[in-house]
């Protein structure tokens, strides 16, 4: 079996673009080498940028194959595991479920400060009301837009 280099993958992508990206990401041999794996990553994202729609079909396909191959062939990826830094929870934005879990945790503690739970619940209710208005405004704007184009 002939070994394909990173330069050859890039040349194929330059010539055939999305077709080359779709074929390369399915080539198991290219996943074995960190250098060619990096090129697979890069051309997958470049392929998504070609049409300007940001559907991320090629990037998602790359991620799907990578996840599958990490499970099947962990030895191929052992060097990457040390380099990757996981996203720290404090860097992620809080979601409604995070706030609700915090309320539940405070409620189960015996030394919870009185009034804190009520303040948190009011904040959640305020967010829900604001999001509701945005949703209704969007529906109305869509209706007006459709009505104007008829």
Secondary structure, 3 states (H helix, E strand, C coil): CCCCCHHHHHHHHHHHCHHHHHHHCCCHHHHHCHHHHHHHHHHHHHHHHHCCCCCCHHHHHHHHHHHHHHHHCHHHHHHHHHHCCCCCHHHCCCCHHHHHHHHHHHHHCCCCCCCHHHHHHHHHHHHHHHHHHHHHHHHHHHHHHHHHCC
